[in-house]
Amino acid sequence: MAHAPVPLIALLTDFGTADWYVSCMKAVMLRLCPRVQLVDITHEVPSHDIVAGAVTLAAAVNWFPPKTVFACVVDPGVGTARRLIAAHADEHLFVGPDNGLLSLVLQRANRLTLVRLTNSRYWLSQISQTFHGRDIIAPVAAYLARGVPLQRLGIPQHRYHTLKLPRLQRVRGAIRGRLLHIDTFGNLITNLPASLVMEPRTCRFRYKHAAARVVSSYEEGRRGELVALGGSSGYVELSVREASAAKRYRAKRGDRVELRWL
């Protein structure tokens, strides 16, 4: 006899691991769905940084199996009138605040069903105004993992909050982009699609006052050299081999980068 697949919940938060917040969310999920498998995407999103959380989530989602439930909490507006939502986007399910955190994955979905969380039957009985991750998002994620239909969780919603991310600028012979994210290694992830560097000899990059040679791997860079390459997130990255490009160039999100064709 075939066994039913084990439900999977993936967690992404800015809680860190020094406090009890993540363990409390997991405890709630395990109480309500004992068979669930829990996977941590990360709990090290910079505090209150919705953009970093959205970029991280979007980079991870496609590698998870169908029917994975994503419980996401980067929620500086907790306790205010901001909404909590759940979504079925293509193969996956999402629960989180409607503050842009889920918007990058929702925007690229071909099929999307969205509800505002209003049915308190699927929440904990007592709600803290400072910890909706434990009291609302965690139990809702657990019920979704158990197979509760999305429509039971609340009322239909047709719009969601989107992030105002920088757009590419096309000028003669060049495309200008911005730094979208800085990872743990100090690599600078831009908003330029990785497909732009499929032919390295046809283009060059500039960041601040430095030129970046296009390579196909980190190892191809010379020590201390700034290089550009297509990253695993689907965007062009700027990197310094075995060093932090972010520290060397005092990088910050929003810095401009330029690709110019030769």
CORBELRA-V449327 format. One record per run of one state. SS is the DSSP state (H for helix, E for strand, C for the rest). FROM is the first residue (numbers start at 1). LEN is the number of residues. If there is no record, write none. Layout:
SS;FROM;LEN + SS;FROM;LEN
This chain:
C;1;7 + E;8;6 + C;14;7 + H;21;12 + C;33;4 + E;37;6 + C;43;7 + H;50;14 + C;64;5 + E;69;5 + C;74;10 + E;84;6 + C;90;2 + E;92;6 + C;98;5 + H;103;5 + C;108;4 + E;112;6 + C;118;2 + H;120;3 + C;123;9 + H;132;15 + C;147;3 + H;150;4 + E;154;3 + C;157;12 + E;169;3 + C;172;2 + E;174;9 + C;183;5 + E;188;6 + H;194;4 + C;198;2 + H;200;3 + E;203;5 + C;208;2 + E;210;5 + C;215;3 + H;218;3 + C;221;5 + E;226;5 + C;231;4 + E;235;6 + C;241;2 + E;243;1 + C;244;1 + H;245;4 + C;249;7 + E;256;6 + C;262;1
